[in-house]
Amino acid sequence: MYQLARLLRDQKGANAIEYALIAGLIATAAVFAMSNLGSGVNNLYGNVSSKLG
């Protein structure tokens, strides 16, 4: 019974889940930002190329 009570009070698992959720959110934001940045750079080079050609 003591081990079960100790297991229920342990916060290490909850902290690990919170860190995993934060890391997932950061990764999603990074992918979204890189996708938008890539599109913007592609459009920029397309405009430069059309004006030079």
C-alpha positions in Angstrom: 0.0 0.0 0.0 2.9 2.4 0.8 4.4 1.8 -2.7 1.1 2.7 -4.4 0.8 5.9 -2.4 4.4 6.8 -3.2 3.7 6.1 -6.9 0.6 8.4 -6.9 2.6 11.2 -5.4 5.5 10.9 -7.9 5.5 13.8 -10.3 8.3 12.6 -12.6 6.0 11.1 -15.2 3.8 14.2 -15.3 6.8 16.4 -15.8 8.1 14.2 -18.6 4.7 14.4 -20.4 4.6 18.2 -20.0 8.1 18.4 -21.5 7.1 16.1 -24.4 4.1 18.3 -25.1 6.1 21.4 -25.1 8.7 19.9 -27.4 6.0 18.8 -29.8 4.5 22.3 -29.8 7.9 23.8 -30.5 8.6 21.3 -33.3 5.2 22.0 -34.9 5.8 25.7 -34.8 9.3 25.3 -36.3 7.9 23.2 -39.2 5.2 25.8 -39.8 7.7 28.7 -39.7 10.2 26.9 -42.0 7.4 26.1 -44.5 6.3 29.7 -44.7 9.9 30.9 -44.9 10.7 28.5 -47.7 7.7 29.7 -49.7 8.7 33.3 -49.2 12.2 32.7 -50.3 11.0 30.7 -53.3 8.8 33.6 -54.3 11.6 36.1 -53.8 14.0 34.1 -56.1 11.2 33.6 -58.6 10.7 37.4 -58.8 14.4 38.1 -59.1 14.7 35.5 -61.8 11.8 36.9 -63.8 13.2 40.4 -63.7 16.7 39.3 -64.7 15.5 37.1 -67.5 
